[in-house]
Amino acid sequence: MYLDSSKKAEIFAQYGKDAKNTGSVESQVALFTFRIKHLTEHMKLNHKDVGTQRALTVLVGKRRAMLEYLKERDIERYRALIKELGIRK
């Protein structure tokens, strides 16, 4: 499986305050970005997989909403996260 509990804990430890901080905006956006990258690679090989395409669209929408929230609350954290994750916006 591409995303197990150890990988999630690693992402949360890197982008959140610690491994138990799973609710911070930065850690959630980082997790969504990891999943989006994985699903994008899957879609390159399986372009007719409509279920995955929908899941990818939903994830991108959720990430965008969280980034908008962060942008309104704290623009410096937003800019740092965008730069660190390599998301172009």
C-alpha positions as CSV (number, residue, x, y, z in Angstrom):
1,M,0.0,0.0,0.0
2,Y,1.3,3.4,-0.9
3,L,0.2,5.2,2.2
4,D,0.5,3.3,5.5
5,S,0.5,4.7,9.0
6,S,4.2,5.1,9.2
7,K,4.2,7.2,6.1
8,K,1.4,9.3,7.5
9,A,3.3,9.8,10.7
10,E,6.4,10.8,8.8
11,I,4.4,13.5,6.8
12,F,2.7,14.8,10.0
13,A,6.0,15.0,11.8
14,Q,7.6,16.9,8.9
15,Y,4.9,19.4,8.2
16,G,3.0,19.6,11.5
17,K,4.4,20.4,14.9
18,D,4.9,16.7,15.7
19,A,3.7,13.3,14.6
20,K,0.5,13.6,16.7
21,N,-0.6,17.0,15.2
22,T,-2.7,15.6,12.4
23,G,-5.2,18.4,12.2
24,S,-3.0,21.3,11.3
25,V,-3.6,22.9,7.9
26,E,0.0,22.3,6.9
27,S,0.0,18.6,7.7
28,Q,-3.4,18.1,5.9
29,V,-2.3,19.9,2.8
30,A,1.0,17.9,2.8
31,L,-1.0,14.7,3.1
32,F,-3.4,15.7,0.3
33,T,-0.4,16.7,-1.9
34,F,1.2,13.2,-1.4
35,R,-2.1,11.5,-2.3
36,I,-2.6,13.8,-5.3
37,K,0.9,13.0,-6.7
38,H,0.2,9.3,-6.3
39,L,-3.2,9.5,-8.0
40,T,-1.8,11.6,-10.8
41,E,0.8,8.9,-11.6
42,H,-2.0,6.3,-11.5
43,M,-4.0,8.4,-14.0
44,K,-1.1,8.6,-16.4
45,L,-1.2,4.8,-16.7
46,N,-4.9,4.3,-16.4
47,H,-6.5,7.3,-18.2
48,K,-10.0,5.6,-18.4
49,D,-10.3,5.1,-14.6
50,V,-13.2,7.5,-13.9
51,G,-13.5,6.7,-10.2
52,T,-9.9,7.7,-9.6
53,Q,-10.3,10.8,-11.7
54,R,-13.2,11.9,-9.5
55,A,-11.3,11.1,-6.3
56,L,-8.4,13.2,-7.7
57,T,-10.7,16.1,-8.5
58,V,-12.2,16.0,-5.0
59,L,-8.8,15.9,-3.4
60,V,-7.6,18.9,-5.4
61,G,-10.7,20.8,-4.4
62,K,-10.2,20.0,-0.7
63,R,-6.5,21.1,-0.9
64,R,-7.4,24.3,-2.6
65,A,-10.0,25.1,0.1
66,M,-7.5,24.5,2.8
67,L,-4.9,26.6,1.1
68,E,-7.4,29.5,0.7
69,Y,-8.2,29.2,4.4
70,L,-4.5,29.4,5.2
71,K,-4.0,32.3,2.8
72,E,-6.7,34.3,4.6
73,R,-5.5,33.5,8.1
74,D,-1.7,33.7,7.7
75,I,-0.1,34.7,4.4
76,E,3.5,33.9,5.6
77,R,2.6,30.3,6.6
78,Y,0.8,30.0,3.2
79,R,3.8,31.2,1.2
80,A,6.2,28.9,3.2
81,L,4.0,25.9,2.6
82,I,3.6,26.5,-1.1
83,K,7.3,26.9,-1.5
84,E,8.2,23.8,0.6
85,L,5.7,21.5,-1.2
86,G,6.4,22.9,-4.7
87,I,2.8,23.7,-5.4
88,R,2.4,26.3,-8.1
89,K,-0.5,28.6,-7.5
